[in-house]
Amino acid sequence: MKLAYRYVLGETIRQTTRQSQAFTSAGRPDLEGASTTVTRSEAIVRDLDANGAAILDEVTTYEGDEEKRDHRRFRTSPAGEILWVDIISGEPSALQGGAIFVDRAVRPGDAWRTRMKGSGGGPSYTIDLDVKLEEIAGSGFDAAAKLKLSGVMPPATVTSMLGDAGVAQGIRGRECRVSGEVVLRVEPGKEASSSLDLDCDLDLLGDSGPASPATLRISYETTNDGPMIPRIEAP
């Protein structure tokens, strides 16, 4: 079975993403905190080539902030690789994945490696991930592929992910353990859901003495349900 995203010219793809993060540090309780952000995106397929690569025009809105919108246009392959991104407005920062799928038939138990690209408050960074096809549930139009993601981010990558703000506060990365899941509806070639969890160990530098340990937990949960808030048409 070959797994791939399948786009239709003019179709609209809607997703809801809940991002949660929590920072803890015994040495700096004043920096501790947790937050959750809910975003809803609406992407219109503007162009589609013979190989199945599509150009999507995407607008993202933020729950609780009706004035904030991000608008980007990007080209993506059937394997899920983002080939280029054009930021039209806003400053969207997210994991912009390498290919999730491989260009060959796969079966449960098969595994391969991919690389996610991230951008945020500092230099861009990459995360090497192992992908494993765990199972195919159901059959025919109802068949769904469940893929597991796993990986480890080294110190320099974690520090880049923290961005300039984290570095300015004396926070440095030690390691992030990455895990996640993608559920793909096989025949229509659409995600039913996806998740990604980053479990990070950090060092918090002080004015003197050894660094104190800190932790950062980040999770992304995405589903294909939920209306825009408010819904708008991408130009």
Summary of the structure (lengths in Angstrom):
residues: 235
radius of gyration: 18.9
end to end distance: 36.9
largest distance: 63.1
contacts: 699
relative contact order: 0.20
helix: 9%
strand: 57%
